[in-house]
Amino acid sequence: MDQSKAPIYEALERFRHMRVVPFDVPGHKHGRGNPELTEFLGERCVGIDVNSMKPLDNLCHPVSVIREAEELAAAAFGAAHAFLMVGGTTSSVQSMVLSCCKRGDKLIMPRNVHLSVINALVLCGAVPVYVNPDVDPKLGIALGMKRDQVREAIEKNPDAVAVFVNNPTYYGICSDIKAIVAMAHDAGMLCLVDEAHGTHFYFGENMPVSAMAAGADMAAVSMHKSGGSLTQSSLLLIGPKMNRGHVRKIINLTQTTSGSYLLMSSLDISRRNLALRGKMILEKVVEMAEYAREEINAIEGYYAFGSELINGDSVFAFDQTKLSVHTRDIGLAGIEVYDILRDESDSQIEFGDIGNILAYLSIGDREQELERLVSALAEIRRRYQRDPRGMLNQEYIDPVVVCSPQAAFYGSKKSLLLNESSGYVCSEFVMCYPPGIPILAPGERITDEILNYIKYAKTKGCFMTGPEDPDIERINVMETGGDTSGTVV
């Protein structure tokens, strides 16, 4: 297919030059009804914030320009079909799970998944079979899924419907996705991949293998993260085993019927950019990341980790575009470095947690900005370094699963002070965001270790979210002990 085409963008450009009088929504009427918004965003932007109409197609049932844009995306990503998603990759992930799982079905998955995965289990009633990842003893981060762990989970749960994989993780850790896909298929299961942070795998050279190239059945791809599209725009890719019509019906259960043409056109244009220029652009991103790693590692106390972590199994590959830095050895939590960078050097990185920071590099970064980041990190070490003894390090704590997320979320519950909740079964989420990986999920036993982690994260300044109580002084727990329908391998 001709990847130089951008059918949605081209249709909007034609529409822009038509003298259409709007008697439809949105109510700002090409910006005229909201001059402050028009001044803020610009006439060109609000002028194409329009409703679905015949010349512009309909996202829920595309037959013309949106359909063509989806076909171009599928060809660019090597998928049987691609769906344009305007509800973020959260919507893509949930559509994957809901397309394959119903109440009582088992889904084999790592516990260090994004909130959206467990939310999907709450919605459909599927039961998680957790493959608890190893944790790097120095960095404190969860690694990928080991082949033997996945094989054991499949053998113990032959009735599971699918295996779910994070690839890559937020930190750039990749599992042996080809082997996992093969194991799943050999057992008659599907393989679903959260590829939110791996858009560039499809276009760069010498990158870890992409989900579609590995033979996965579905993959959720955050085009807005490393692909350059607008925030909240995403793609859902499917392989030849999946029923396109069924997946579309599932998407339409939860996705808006008023798809944003700003988001859809950004997906269209960004796909074209990556297809035509991605190889060259991403080669530069990798060069910048490697340069920054080398410079940061020359500053005593920091560790910008990379492909040296590869061990052929739990770290099968590493995403070289990820600039993850361990900060604990200078006596500062990652979130503390995050705050100092933002407040004192006007550098906004992706996130900081208990022991690490992540600077997200993509097609829009420049070398001079990386040099500024390196200089700022050196200055933080000079001014703020302290004794690291007594600091927590581990980012991931193995959960004790008592019941399914749905049973806990919708079951009878009561509110307790956080300090009094140890031993109870949690009925809501607690997490630091980003990265959005739950510390506690519905159906999991609250332990003293988890409570200490939550208190420590709050003290260090992590942005905590999830519970009904915005101050996270109280937590909802199940009134009863729950059943044992969730399992851990």
N, C-alpha and C positions, 0 to 999 in steps of 0.2 A: 504493500500500500504506500501511497505517496505521503510520507511523514512531514512534508513541507506544508501540508494542508492543516487548517485549524477551523473546522466547519462552524463551530458555535461562535467563535470570534468573528469569522467572516459574515455570518448571518446578522450578528449584532451591529457590525459596521454598516451593512446594508440598511438595517432598521434605523440607525442613527440619521441617515440621510433622507429618510422618508418623513413626510409631514403628517404623521399619525396624530390624531386628536385623541387623547386617552380618556375613555369613559370606563376604565377598569382600575383595578388595584395595581400597584401600591398608591396610597392616597396622596403622596407628595407630588404626583403628576409630573414626572420628569424633573423634580426638584423645585418646581414653581411654588408649591404649597409649603415649603420648608426652607426659606432662604438661608437660615443659619447652617442647616445641614449641608446645603449646596455649597455655601462658602467654605465650609470645613473640608468636604470631600471633593469638591470640584464638579462642574457641570458635566464633564465627560463621564464621571463615575455614576452620579445619580441618574444621568440620562439613559443608562443601560440597566438600571435597577428596575426591571420590568417583570410583568406577569407572563405566564405561559400563553402562547398564542400560536396559531397555525404556522406562521413563518419561522417561529423559534422552537417548535416542538414542545414536548411535555416529558419531564423527567420520569414520571410514574409509568408512562407507556410510550417510549420514544419510537418514532417511525421515520424521522428525517435527520436533521442536523445533529441532535444528541446521539441518535443511534450511530451515525457515521463517526462521531467523536469517540464513542465507546469502541467501535471496531478498530479505529486507529490506535487507541490506547492498548487494546488487546494485542494487536500486531507488534507494537513497540515493546511490550512487556513479555511477549511469548506466551500469552494466555489464550484459552479457548474463548473467553469473553471477559470484558472489563465493565464494571458498573461505576458510573460517576456518583460519588457520595458527597452530600453537603452537610452531613451531621457529624463530621469529624471521623477519625479512625475508630473512635468509640462505636459509632454506628456500624462501621464495617466489621469490627470484631464481633459485635453482638449479632449481626446478620449471619456471620459464619456459624456461630454456635447454634442459633435458632434454626438455621437451615438443616442442621444435622441431628439435633438433640431434642428429645421430648422428655416429659416427666418420667423419672426413674432410669433413664439412660445413663450409662457411665461414660465419662470423658476423662481420658488419661492426660494429665497436664502437670507442668511444674507449678509449685506454689507461688513463685515470684513472678506472677502474671500481673498485668495491669488490672485495675479495678473493673474495667469494662467486661472482662471475661467472667469474673465471679458475679457481676450484676446480671449477665446473661443467664447464669445458672439459677439465680433468684427468679428470673422471669419464666424460664422454661421448666424448672424443677429437675434438671439433670443433676447427677451426683458426681463430684470430682473424685478421681483416683489420683492422688498427688504423688508425683515423683519429686522428692525433696532434693534439690541440687546441693552439690558440695559447696563449701564456702572457702574462698581463698584466705588462709590464716593471716596473712599480712594485711591485705586490703580490706578484708571483712565483707567482700561482696559475693553474692551468689553467682555461681558459674553456670555452664550449660547443662543439658541433660546428658548423662552418660548412656552409652549404648546398652550396657548391661542392665542399668536401671529401667530403661524403656522396655527391654526384652522381658525382664522379670514382671513388670506391670502388665504387659500384654499376656504373658503366660498365666498369670494369676487372675486376669480379668478378660477371658476370651470373649465375653459378651459386650465389652466396651464398643462403642460405635465409632470412636475417633481418637486420635492422638493430637494434642495441641502443643505447639512449640513456639517459644519466643526466639526469634532469630532475625537480627542480633538483639541482645539485651541493650538496655540504655547505655551500659558501659562499653558496648562493642563486642561482647563475648558471643561466639557462634557455636552452636552444637553441630554434630555430624548430621546435617539435615537429610542428605541423600540416604544414609543408612536408616534413619528413623522413618522416612517415607517408605522405604522398601519393607521394613519390619511391619509397619502398619498395613500396607497393602497385602503382604503375605498372609496377614491374619484376617483379611477381609474388612479392615477398618479404613476410614478416611484419615487424611493428615491435613490439619489446619495450621496455618502459620500466621502469627502476629509479626508482620514485617514492617511495623510502623517506622522503624529507624533504618530501614534497608532499601529505600527507593533507589539509591545510587548503585546498588548491586547489579541492577539491570543494564547499566550504561557505562560503568567504569571498567577499565582493564585491571586484571589481577585482583579482583574483588572476591570476597567469599561468594559461594554459589547462591543464586537467588532461589526463592521457593518454587517458582514455576519451572526453572531449569532443573531443579531437583525432583520434579514430578509431583509436587504437592497438589492437593485437590482444591484448596482455597487459600488465599493470602490477602491480608489487609495491609494496604500500603499508604503511609502518610505522605502524600505528595507535598504537603505544606511544610514538612520538616526539612528534608534534604533535597526536595525536588523543585522548590522555588515557587509553588502556588500559594494562594491566599490561605490564611489560617482557617481551619475547619473544613478544608477541601481534602478529599481522600479518594482512593480507588479500592474497589473490591475485585480481586482477580479470581477466576475459577478455571479449573482444568477440565478436560474432556469428559470426565466421569459425572460431573455435576449437571443437573437439570436447570438450564438457564431460566426457564419460566418459573420454576419453583422458587429459585433464589430471588427472582424479581418480586414475587408475591411476599416473601419474607421481608425483604427490604421495605416494601410498601406498608407493612404493618406498623413500622415505627418512624420511617423517614418522612419529612414534611412533603405535603403535596404542592408546596409553593417553593420549588427549588430556586435558589439564588443564581441568577445568570452571571453575577460577578464571580461567584465561586466556580461555577461550571466553565466559564470562559477562561478563568485562571488555570484550571486543570488542562484545558485544551491547549492553551499557549505554552504551558510549562512542559507538557508532554512533547510538543513540537521542539522546544528548545533542547530538551534532553536527547531526543532522538537524533537531532541534527548536530548538536555540539557537545553532548554529554561526555563523551570520551575525553576530549581535550580539556574541558572544564574540570572534570573530576581528577584528572591527572595532576592538575595544579593544586586541588584541595589536598590530595595525599601528600604532595611535596610540602605544603605549608604545615600540615599536621606533623610530619616527621621533623621538620625544622624546629617547630615549637617544642616537641618532645625533647629533642636534643638540648635546646637552650634551657628548658625548665629543669631537666635532670642535672644540669651543671650547677644549679642552685642547691646547696646542701640542705637537706631536710625534705625536699619535695620528691615525689616519684610519679612521673608521667609514664604510665605503663602502656605497653604495646604488644607487638607480636611475640615477644620473648615469653609471654604467658602460655603460648600454644603448647598443649601436651598431647594432642592427637585424639582427645576424647571429650572431657568436660570443657575444655577450651580447644575445640577442633580448628577454629580459625578466629581471626581478630579483624575487626573493622578498623582499618588504619586511619579513617577520617575522624574517628572519635578521639578527642583530646581530654582524657580522664586523668585527673591528678590526685594522688593520695597526699593528704595534708597532715595527717595525725602526728607525724614525726617532728613537726615544728610546734606541736602543742596546741594546735587549733583544729576544731571540727571543720569539716567542709562548709557547713552553713555559716560559720563565723567568717571564713575567707570570702564566701559569697557576699555577705553583707558589707565587708570592708571594701571589696572591689567595687560594689555598686555605690556605696556612700562616699568613698574617698577618691576613686579614680574614674567614676562614670563608666565602669565596665560592667555590662549586664551579661552574666553567664547563664547557662541553662538551669543548673541547680547545684546546690550544695547539700550534703547530708551529713551523717555522723563522722565519716572519715575521708570523704572524697568530694571533688568538684568536677563538673563536666562543662567544658567550653564546646559548644556545638558548632562545628565548622561545616560550611556548605558552599554552594556556588557563588554566594555573595560576599565572601570574606576577602580581605586584602592583607598583604604581608605587613604593612605598617601598623595595622591594628593588632596583629599578633605580637609584634615587637612591644607595643604598648602594654599588652597583657603580661608578657614576660617581665617587663620592667616593674609593673605593679606588684607581681608576685614576689619579686626580689625585695621590694620595699616593704611589703607586709612581713616577710620573714625578718628583716632587719629591725623593724619597729615592734613587732608583736610576738615574736617567738617566745615560747615558755616551755616548762617541763611537761612532757606528755604523759607522765605517770598518772594513773587514775582515770584516764579517759576510756570511754567505751569505744569499741572498734567494730564489732560485728553488725552489719547492716541487715542481716537476715536471721530470723529465729524460726526453727522448725515448728509448725503448728501441731496442736493436738486436736484432731477433728472428731467431733462428737456426733454431729448430724449434718444434713444437707443444708446448703445456704438458704434454700427456699423455706425449709421447715423452720429454721431459726429466725429468718427475717419476718415471716408471717405468723409465727407462733406467739403464744401469750408471753408477755414480757413485763419487766419491772425496771425501774431506774435505781441505780446504786451510785454512791460516791465511788470514784475511781479506786481510791485506797481500800475500799471494802469489797471489791469485785473479784479478787483472786479466787480461783476454783469454780467460778460460774462460767456458763456458756454464753459467749457474746452473741447478740442478735443484731448488731450493726457493724459498720466499718470504722476502723481507725487507721489513718495513713498520713504520711508526709507527702505533700504535693508541691512540685514534682518530687519523685518520679511517679507517684500514683500507685505504687505497689502496697497493698494493705499490710499493715502490721498485725491487725486483727481483722478477720472476716466473719460474717454470720456463721454460727455453727462451730466455732473454735473455742477451746478452753482458754480462759484467761489465767495466766501464770504470773508469779512474782517477777520472773525474768522479763516478761513482756511489759509489765507495769513499770519496772525500772527503766526499760528502754524508752517508753512513752514519756516518762517524767524527764529523763535526760534530754530527749529530743526537744521537748518543750523548753527546757532551761537554755539549751543552746540556740534556740530561735527558729527551729524548723517550723514551717507552716503546716500545722496539723488540721486535718479536716476529716469529715465522715460522720461523727456522732450528731445526734439531735442537739446536744448541749454545745453551743458554739465555743464555750470556754474550755471544753473537754475536762471538766471537773467531775462530771457524772457520765455513766455509760449504761445503755440498755442491755439487760441480760435476760435469758430465758427463765421463766418461773420454774420450769421443770428441767431435768437433766438432759433431755433430748434423746434421740435414738442413735443408732450407729451406722447410718446409711452412707456416711462419707468415709472414705478409706485413705490410708496413707501407705505408700510402699516404702 
